[in-house]
Amino acid sequence: MATSHKDSIDDAGQDEIILVRKQTKIGQVVSLVVALEERAGAMAAAEIKIGQVDDVQELHRTGLQTVPDRYIRDGDDRPDGDNVCAVAHIPVIDVAELQRDDVGLDKLRLACEEWGFFQVVNHGIAHELLDEMERLAREFFMLPLEEKEKYPMAPGGIQGYGHAFVFSEDQKLDWCNMLALGVEPASIRQPRLWPTAPAGFGETLETYSAEVGELCRRLLARIAETLGLAPATFADMFGEAVQAVRMNFYPPCPRPDLVMGLSAHSDGSAVTVLQQDAGCAGLQVRGKGGAWVPVHPVPHALVVNIGDTLEVLTNGRYKSVEHRAVANGEQDRLSVVTFYAPAYDVELGPLPEFVTDEAPCRYRRFNHGEYSRHYVTSRLEGKKTLEFAKIDPLAGEHDGTAPEETST
């Protein structure tokens, strides 16, 4: 049942992985992310010992009634039902309204300021495409383990099938299997990790990613307007944007009260778009005071959240928010997540429009590729990764939470 990592990188005999940087004009991708992935895999193979990592779907298939110790969380880290605010709801944004009048933009601004999370409807992506992507993703996870292990995620790696963000033998594991793939630009793709089964998976993912990428660009243009910026601000800044997809599968767990489907974290992206299983809720957003707010599925809606990149660019005006996934005792759950971020050579830091005497600069300037490397080589621990960018990481000015009782 253990996930195999024996094929972690193609050129396992290499002593070093050389990061190639192409000196090209501003706006083009400078870092070749394939080299970044290979470097992570090489470091992992040499330095990271992750111990026994069981495939949670295989654990479920055995009919086990107890949970292995590596998945059992400490008391404070368990999904306490008493700490869930079930009456609150994140906002729902009609994308069509954003094109018509200022009312829609006002709703979007409030959603970004008060929540950092919202669902979008009338987003322009065909429901049939969403359904097909979900069907094929589910079919992939239903394949025999030996078939899925043809696309292994290396220890410490960021692409392939397996467990991500695992860096030690004593680390608590999430009750989740993942398939993570680089999509855009072409240089970050690892074709050997793109599944050839089920039939049509790759072609559908191509179409799906193109549509979601276009939605990200439209939303970022509208988000720029809510900030008083020109609509093209982020598009011009991001250059050849990076887009990646991660598919998460959460099988039923005999003791969902003891485990975490996915540890609490914020995203390193500019924006993230999540398609969640309509039949089973599991995503939760951290609210004020520490309460968790469930994100109830809306049929064919997509969940959008602000990532760390936008928090930095807006000097904290729009904040990334902690979120997590909880397990279920009866049903499995699937999500398809798209991360949209600037090119790796883009220098990030607060835009001058958001730095004033009343709002002094809170983040240093840094290369986005530098932050990405930091993010993918760190455990998921709330908003801890963002301390990398803070001028005073101990200031505690950003709690990364959304309102506890605001509803739409």
PAZA-404976 format. One record per residue (C-alpha): residue in one letter; residue number from 1; x, y, z. Coordinates in steps of 0.5 Angstrom, whole numbers, padded with zeros to 4 digits, m for minus. Example, Ala and Ser with C-alpha at 12.3 -4.5 7.8 and 13.67 -1.06 7.14 Angstrom:
SITE   aa     i       x       y       z
SITE    A     1    0025   m0009    0016
SITE    S     2    0027   m0002    0014
This chain:
SITE   aa     i       x       y       z
SITE    M     1    0000    0000    0000
SITE    A     2    0006    0005    0001
SITE    T     3    0007    0010   m0005
SITE    S     4    0013    0008   m0009
SITE    H     5    0018    0014   m0010
SITE    K     6    0023    0009   m0013
SITE    D     7    0023    0013   m0020
SITE    S     8    0023    0020   m0017
SITE    I     9    0027    0023   m0022
SITE    D    10    0029    0021   m0029
SITE    D    11    0036    0022   m0029
SITE    A    12    0037    0020   m0022
SITE    G    13    0045    0019   m0023
SITE    Q    14    0046    0026   m0024
SITE    D    15    0051    0029   m0018
SITE    E    16    0048    0036   m0019
SITE    I    17    0042    0039   m0022
SITE    I    18    0043    0045   m0026
SITE    L    19    0038    0051   m0026
SITE    V    20    0038    0054   m0033
SITE    R    21    0036    0061   m0033
SITE    K    22    0035    0065   m0040
SITE    Q    23    0037    0072   m0040
SITE    T    24    0031    0075   m0044
SITE    K    25    0027    0081   m0044
SITE    I    26    0023    0083   m0038
SITE    G    27    0016    0079   m0038
SITE    Q    28    0019    0073   m0040
SITE    V    29    0020    0067   m0036
SITE    V    30    0027    0067   m0034
SITE    S    31    0027    0060   m0029
SITE    L    32    0026    0054   m0032
SITE    V    33    0021    0051   m0027
SITE    V    34    0022    0044   m0030
SITE    A    35    0029    0045   m0027
SITE    L    36    0026    0047   m0021
SITE    E    37    0022    0041   m0020
SITE    E    38    0028    0036   m0022
SITE    R    39    0032    0040   m0017
SITE    A    40    0027    0039   m0011
SITE    G    41    0027    0032   m0013
SITE    A    42    0034    0031   m0013
SITE    M    43    0035    0034   m0006
SITE    A    44    0029    0030   m0004
SITE    A    45    0032    0024   m0006
SITE    A    46    0039    0025   m0003
SITE    E    47    0036    0029    0004
SITE    I    48    0029    0028    0005
SITE    K    49    0027    0021    0009
SITE    I    50    0019    0021    0009
SITE    G    51    0018    0014    0012
SITE    Q    52    0012    0010    0011
SITE    V    53    0007    0014    0007
SITE    D    54    0001    0010    0006
SITE    D    55   m0004    0011    0000
SITE    V    56   m0011    0013    0004
SITE    Q    57   m0015    0010   m0002
SITE    E    58   m0012    0003   m0001
SITE    L    59   m0013    0004    0007
SITE    H    60   m0020    0005    0006
SITE    R    61   m0021   m0001    0001
SITE    T    62   m0018   m0005    0007
SITE    G    63   m0024   m0004    0011
SITE    L    64   m0020   m0001    0017
SITE    Q    65   m0023    0001    0023
SITE    T    66   m0017    0005    0026
SITE    V    67   m0013    0010    0023
SITE    P    68   m0005    0010    0023
SITE    D    69   m0002    0014    0028
SITE    R    70    0001    0018    0022
SITE    Y    71   m0005    0021    0021
SITE    I    72   m0008    0022    0028
SITE    R    73   m0007    0030    0029
SITE    D    74   m0006    0032    0036
SITE    G    75   m0012    0035    0040
SITE    D    76   m0011    0042    0038
SITE    D    77   m0010    0041    0031
SITE    R    78   m0017    0036    0030
SITE    P    79   m0023    0039    0026
SITE    D    80   m0027    0041    0033
SITE    G    81   m0034    0041    0031
SITE    D    82   m0035    0046    0036
SITE    N    83   m0031    0051    0033
SITE    V    84   m0035    0051    0026
SITE    C    85   m0039    0057    0025
SITE    A    86   m0044    0053    0020
SITE    V    87   m0049    0060    0020
SITE    A    88   m0044    0064    0016
SITE    H    89   m0043    0064    0008
SITE    I    90   m0038    0066    0004
SITE    P    91   m0040    0071   m0002
SITE    V    92   m0043    0069   m0008
SITE    I    93   m0041    0074   m0014
SITE    D    94   m0045    0074   m0021
SITE    V    95   m0039    0075   m0026
SITE    A    96   m0044    0077   m0031
SITE    E    97   m0045    0083   m0026
SITE    L    98   m0038    0085   m0026
SITE    Q    99   m0039    0087   m0034
SITE    R   100   m0045    0091   m0033
SITE    D   101   m0045    0096   m0027
SITE    D   102   m0041    0099   m0021
SITE    V   103   m0046    0095   m0016
SITE    G   104   m0042    0088   m0018
SITE    L   105   m0035    0091   m0017
SITE    D   106   m0037    0094   m0010
SITE    K   107   m0040    0087   m0008
SITE    L   108   m0033    0084   m0011
SITE    R   109   m0029    0089   m0007
SITE    L   110   m0033    0087   m0001
SITE    A   111   m0032    0080   m0002
SITE    C   112   m0024    0081   m0003
SITE    E   113   m0023    0086    0003
SITE    E   114   m0028    0082    0008
SITE    W   115   m0027    0075    0006
SITE    G   116   m0021    0074    0001
SITE    F   117   m0026    0068   m0001
SITE    F   118   m0032    0068   m0006
SITE    Q   119   m0036    0063   m0010
SITE    V   120   m0037    0065   m0018
SITE    V   121   m0043    0064   m0022
SITE    N   122   m0044    0066   m0029
SITE    H   123   m0037    0065   m0030
SITE    G   124   m0037    0063   m0037
SITE    I   125   m0034    0056   m0037
SITE    A   126   m0039    0051   m0040
SITE    H   127   m0042    0046   m0034
SITE    E   128   m0041    0040   m0039
SITE    L   129   m0034    0042   m0039
SITE    L   130   m0034    0042   m0031
SITE    D   131   m0037    0036   m0031
SITE    E   132   m0033    0032   m0036
SITE    M   133   m0026    0035   m0032
SITE    E   134   m0029    0032   m0025
SITE    R   135   m0031    0025   m0028
SITE    L   136   m0024    0024   m0031
SITE    A   137   m0021    0026   m0025
SITE    R   138   m0025    0022   m0021
SITE    E   139   m0024    0016   m0026
SITE    F   140   m0016    0017   m0025
SITE    F   141   m0017    0016   m0018
SITE    M   142   m0021    0010   m0018
SITE    L   143   m0015    0007   m0023
SITE    P   144   m0011    0001   m0019
SITE    L   145   m0005    0004   m0015
SITE    E   146    0000    0001   m0020
SITE    E   147   m0003    0005   m0025
SITE    K   148   m0003    0011   m0021
SITE    E   149    0004    0010   m0019
SITE    K   150    0007    0011   m0026
SITE    Y   151    0006    0018   m0025
SITE    P   152    0010    0019   m0018
SITE    M   153    0011    0025   m0014
SITE    A   154    0018    0025   m0011
SITE    P   155    0019    0026   m0004
SITE    G   156    0019    0034   m0003
SITE    G   157    0017    0034   m0010
SITE    I   158    0011    0039   m0013
SITE    Q   159    0009    0035   m0019
SITE    G   160    0006    0028   m0020
SITE    Y   161    0001    0023   m0016
SITE    G   162    0002    0022   m0008
SITE    H   163    0003    0026   m0002
SITE    A   164    0005    0033   m0003
SITE    F   165    0009    0038    0003
SITE    V   166    0012    0032    0006
SITE    F   167    0019    0033    0009
SITE    S   168    0020    0028    0015
SITE    E   169    0019    0022    0018
SITE    D   170    0015    0024    0024
SITE    Q   171    0010    0029    0020
SITE    K   172    0003    0028    0021
SITE    L   173    0000    0026    0014
SITE    D   174   m0006    0029    0011
SITE    W   175   m0012    0024    0009
SITE    C   176   m0012    0026    0002
SITE    N   177   m0009    0023   m0005
SITE    M   178   m0006    0028   m0010
SITE    L   179   m0005    0029   m0017
SITE    A   180   m0001    0036   m0019
SITE    L   181    0001    0038   m0025
SITE    G   182    0004    0044   m0028
SITE    V   183    0000    0047   m0034
SITE    E   184    0003    0054   m0037
SITE    P   185    0008    0056   m0039
SITE    A   186    0010    0050   m0043
SITE    S   187    0017    0050   m0040
SITE    I   188    0014    0048   m0033
SITE    R   189    0010    0041   m0036
SITE    Q   190    0013    0034   m0034
SITE    P   191    0010    0030   m0040
SITE    R   192    0012    0024   m0036
SITE    L   193    0007    0025   m0031
SITE    W   194    0001    0027   m0035
SITE    P   195   m0004    0021   m0034
SITE    T   196   m0005    0017   m0041
SITE    A   197   m0011    0014   m0037
SITE    P   198   m0017    0015   m0037
SITE    A   199   m0018    0016   m0044
SITE    G   200   m0019    0024   m0046
SITE    F   201   m0016    0026   m0039
SITE    G   202   m0010    0030   m0042
SITE    E   203   m0014    0034   m0048
SITE    T   204   m0020    0035   m0043
SITE    L   205   m0015    0038   m0038
SITE    E   206   m0012    0043   m0043
SITE    T   207   m0019    0045   m0045
SITE    Y   208   m0021    0046   m0038
SITE    S   209   m0014    0050   m0036
SITE    A   210   m0015    0055   m0042
SITE    E   211   m0022    0056   m0040
SITE    V   212   m0020    0057   m0032
SITE    G   213   m0014    0061   m0034
SITE    E   214   m0018    0066   m0038
SITE    L   215   m0023    0067   m0032
SITE    C   216   m0017    0068   m0028
SITE    R   217   m0015    0074   m0032
SITE    R   218   m0022    0077   m0033
SITE    L   219   m0023    0076   m0025
SITE    L   220   m0016    0080   m0024
SITE    A   221   m0018    0085   m0029
SITE    R   222   m0024    0087   m0025
SITE    I   223   m0020    0086   m0018
SITE    A   224   m0015    0091   m0020
SITE    E   225   m0021    0096   m0022
SITE    T   226   m0024    0095   m0015
SITE    L   227   m0017    0097   m0012
SITE    G   228   m0017    0104   m0017
SITE    L   229   m0012    0101   m0022
SITE    A   230   m0012    0100   m0029
SITE    P   231   m0016    0093   m0031
SITE    A   232   m0009    0091   m0035
SITE    T   233   m0005    0092   m0029
SITE    F   234   m0004    0085   m0026
SITE    A   235   m0004    0082   m0033
SITE    D   236    0002    0087   m0035
SITE    M   237    0006    0086   m0029
SITE    F   238    0005    0078   m0029
SITE    G   239    0008    0077   m0036
SITE    E   240    0008    0069   m0038
SITE    A   241    0004    0067   m0032
SITE    V   242    0005    0061   m0029
SITE    Q   243   m0001    0056   m0028
SITE    A   244   m0002    0049   m0024
SITE    V   245   m0007    0044   m0023
SITE    R   246   m0008    0040   m0017
SITE    M   247   m0013    0035   m0016
SITE    N   248   m0015    0032   m0009
SITE    F   249   m0018    0026   m0007
SITE    Y   250   m0021    0025    0000
SITE    P   251   m0023    0018    0001
SITE    P   252   m0028    0016    0007
SITE    C   253   m0024    0016    0014
SITE    P   254   m0027    0011    0020
SITE    R   255   m0025    0017    0024
SITE    P   256   m0026    0024    0021
SITE    D   257   m0025    0027    0028
SITE    L   258   m0018    0025    0029
SITE    V   259   m0015    0027    0022
SITE    M   260   m0015    0033    0017
SITE    G   261   m0016    0032    0010
SITE    L   262   m0012    0038    0008
SITE    S   263   m0008    0042    0013
SITE    A   264   m0010    0049    0014
SITE    H   265   m0006    0054    0010
SITE    S   266   m0006    0060    0005
SITE    D   267   m0004    0059   m0002
SITE    G   268    0002    0062   m0005
SITE    S   269   m0002    0064   m0012
SITE    A   270   m0005    0071   m0014
SITE    V   271   m0011    0068   m0015
SITE    T   272   m0014    0060   m0014
SITE    V   273   m0020    0057   m0017
SITE    L   274   m0023    0051   m0014
SITE    Q   275   m0028    0046   m0017
SITE    Q   276   m0031    0043   m0011
SITE    D   277   m0035    0036   m0011
SITE    A   278   m0042    0038   m0011
SITE    G   279   m0044    0032   m0007
SITE    C   280   m0040    0033   m0001
SITE    A   281   m0038    0039    0003
SITE    G   282   m0031    0039    0006
SITE    L   283   m0027    0046    0005
SITE    Q   284   m0027    0051    0011
SITE    V   285   m0025    0058    0011
SITE    R   286   m0022    0061    0018
SITE    G   287   m0026    0066    0021
SITE    K   288   m0025    0072    0026
SITE    G   289   m0023    0069    0033
SITE    G   290   m0021    0062    0030
SITE    A   291   m0028    0059    0028
SITE    W   292   m0028    0055    0021
SITE    V   293   m0034    0057    0016
SITE    P   294   m0036    0051    0011
SITE    V   295   m0036    0053    0004
SITE    H   296   m0043    0050    0002
SITE    P   297   m0042    0047   m0005
SITE    V   298   m0047    0051   m0010
SITE    P   299   m0048    0047   m0017
SITE    H   300   m0043    0049   m0022
SITE    A   301   m0040    0055   m0018
SITE    L   302   m0033    0056   m0017
SITE    V   303   m0029    0058   m0011
SITE    V   304   m0024    0063   m0012
SITE    N   305   m0019    0066   m0006
SITE    I   306   m0014    0071   m0006
SITE    G   307   m0007    0068   m0005
SITE    D   308   m0001    0071   m0002
SITE    T   309    0002    0074   m0008
SITE    L   310   m0004    0079   m0008
SITE    E   311   m0003    0080   m0001
SITE    V   312    0004    0083   m0002
SITE    L   313    0002    0087   m0008
SITE    T   314   m0004    0091   m0004
SITE    N   315    0001    0091    0002
SITE    G   316   m0005    0087    0006
SITE    R   317   m0011    0091    0003
SITE    Y   318   m0013    0084    0000
SITE    K   319   m0011    0079    0005
SITE    S   320   m0010    0071    0003
SITE    V   321   m0014    0067    0008
SITE    E   322   m0013    0060    0012
SITE    H   323   m0017    0055    0009
SITE    R   324   m0017    0047    0010
SITE    A   325   m0021    0041    0008
SITE    V   326   m0024    0036    0013
SITE    A   327   m0025    0029    0012
SITE    N   328   m0032    0025    0012
SITE    G   329   m0034    0018    0015
SITE    E   330   m0039    0016    0009
SITE    Q   331   m0037    0020    0003
SITE    D   332   m0031    0021   m0001
SITE    R   333   m0030    0028   m0004
SITE    L   334   m0026    0031   m0010
SITE    S   335   m0023    0038   m0012
SITE    V   336   m0020    0041   m0018
SITE    V   337   m0016    0047   m0016
SITE    T   338   m0012    0052   m0021
SITE    F   339   m0007    0056   m0018
SITE    Y   340   m0005    0062   m0022
SITE    A   341    0001    0067   m0021
SITE    P   342    0006    0071   m0024
SITE    A   343    0012    0069   m0028
SITE    Y   344    0018    0066   m0024
SITE    D   345    0022    0072   m0026
SITE    V   346    0017    0078   m0024
SITE    E   347    0020    0082   m0018
SITE    L   348    0014    0083   m0013
SITE    G   349    0013    0088   m0007
SITE    P   350    0007    0093   m0005
SITE    L   351    0005    0097   m0010
SITE    P   352    0007    0104   m0009
SITE    E   353   m0001    0106   m0009
SITE    F   354   m0002    0102   m0003
SITE    V   355    0004    0105    0001
SITE    T   356    0003    0111    0005
SITE    D   357    0004    0114    0012
SITE    E   358   m0002    0111    0015
SITE    A   359    0000    0104    0011
SITE    P   360    0007    0103    0012
SITE    C   361    0011    0098    0007
SITE    R   362    0010    0091    0011
SITE    Y   363    0013    0087    0006
SITE    R   364    0020    0087    0002
SITE    R   365    0021    0086   m0005
SITE    F   366    0023    0079   m0008
SITE    N   367    0023    0075   m0014
SITE    H   368    0017    0071   m0015
SITE    G   369    0021    0064   m0017
SITE    E   370    0024    0065   m0010
SITE    Y   371    0018    0065   m0006
SITE    S   372    0015    0059   m0010
SITE    R   373    0021    0055   m0008
SITE    H   374    0020    0057   m0001
SITE    Y   375    0013    0055   m0001
SITE    V   376    0014    0048   m0004
SITE    T   377    0019    0046    0000
SITE    S   378    0015    0048    0007
SITE    R   379    0010    0045    0011
SITE    L   380    0003    0047    0010
SITE    E   381    0002    0051    0017
SITE    G   382   m0003    0056    0016
SITE    K   383    0000    0063    0014
SITE    K   384    0007    0061    0016
SITE    T   385    0010    0061    0009
SITE    L   386    0008    0069    0008
SITE    E   387    0013    0071    0014
SITE    F   388    0018    0070    0008
SITE    A   389    0016    0076    0005
SITE    K   390    0014    0080    0012
SITE    I   391    0019    0086    0014
SITE    D   392    0017    0085    0021
SITE    P   393    0015    0077    0021
SITE    L   394    0013    0078    0029
SITE    A   395    0009    0084    0028
SITE    G   396    0003    0080    0027
SITE    E   397   m0001    0085    0023
SITE    H   398   m0004    0080    0019
SITE    D   399   m0009    0074    0022
SITE    G   400   m0011    0071    0015
SITE    T   401   m0018    0070    0017
SITE    A   402   m0025    0072    0015
SITE    P   403   m0031    0075    0018
SITE    E   404   m0034    0070    0023
SITE    E   405   m0041    0072    0022
SITE    T   406   m0042    0076    0015
SITE    S   407   m0047    0072    0010
SITE    T   408   m0050    0074    0004
